[in-house]
Amino acid sequence: MGNHTPGPWKLFDDRRMSIVRLDDGELIADLDIIVNGQEDANARLIVASPELLDALRAITAGYAALAGAFRNPEEEEEVIAARAAIAEATGAEPARGSTESSTPNGDT
């Protein structure tokens, strides 16, 4: 899996709930199917995902660097869960000791 379309993204409630990239207006997704009444909340979460991924990477790296002086952060449930979430978002295998996940073709 390649890299995702860079953010920031914006939600336009144009009856189709379009998600577009802010810098050039590239369409990311149309959420025009009503599924369960939670479309607004789901769309906001999708729009925030590039920033959430970046923040999770930064927090994980900062925490691992800080905690590394006192214990092995790679054995902590929160670090393991964060790395698994990053890997799921990027389509990669969870990486230990890094905020990045690796794929066979080198994408992160």
N, C-alpha and C positions, 0 to 999 in steps of 0.2 A: 504494500500500500504506500502511495506517495504521501507527500505532505498535504495538509489541509489548506484550503484557501485562506490566506492571511486575513486577520481582522484589521480594524474593528468592523463588526457587522452591525446592521441596523434593521429593526423590524418595521415594516410599513403595513399598517392595518388597512389595506386597500381592498377589502372584501375577500382577498385570497391569502392574506397574511404573508406577504413576500418578505424574504430575508435577503438583503443585498449587502455587498461590501461597500463601505462608505467612500473610499477614495475614488472608485471608478464606476460605481453603480452596478457591478457585475451581480447577476442573480445567483444566489446560493441555493435557495429553496423556495417553493410555494407550498404553503400549508392550507390547502383549500378544502380539506375533507374534515368534517366535524366528526370526531370519534367519541369523545367522552366528556365534552364540556370543559376540558382543561387545556384547550388549544393556546390560550393566551399565556398561561404559565409555562407550557412546554416550549412555545416559541421564544419566550424570554430566556429560558435556560439554553436553548440552542444558540441564540444570539450571543450570549455571554460566554459560550464555550471556548473560543480562542483565548480570551483573557483569563478564564478559569484555569485552563491548561498551563498558560505561562506562569500564573501565580502559584499553582501547585508545584511546578518545576522549581521555582525560586525558593519557595518555603521548604521544600524537601532538601534542596542543596544547602540552604542556610542552616537548617536544623541538623543535618548530618554533620556539617562542619563544626557546629557548636557542640553537639553532643559527643562527637568523636573523641574529644579530650577526656571524657569521663566514662564512656561505655561504647559498645559497638551498636550504632544506630541501625545497622542492617538487620539486627535481630529483633527490632521493635515492631510490633504489630502495625502501628501507624505508618511507619516508613515502608513496610512491606505493602500495605494497602495503597499508599500513595503511588508507589512504583507500579503496582498492578493497574491502577486507574490510568496512569500515564500510558502504559503499554496498551491498554484497551482502547484508549482514545487515538493512539497513533498506529494501531495494528501491528505492534511489535512485541517481542518477547520482553518480559520485565528484566531490567538491568539491575545488577547489584552494584552498589558503590558509586552510582552516578544518577543524575536526574534525567538522563536520556535513556531511551529504550533503543534497542538495536534490531534491525531487520537484516535479512540476508543480503539485500541490495544496498545497505548502508543508509536508507532513509530513517529519519527519526520523527 
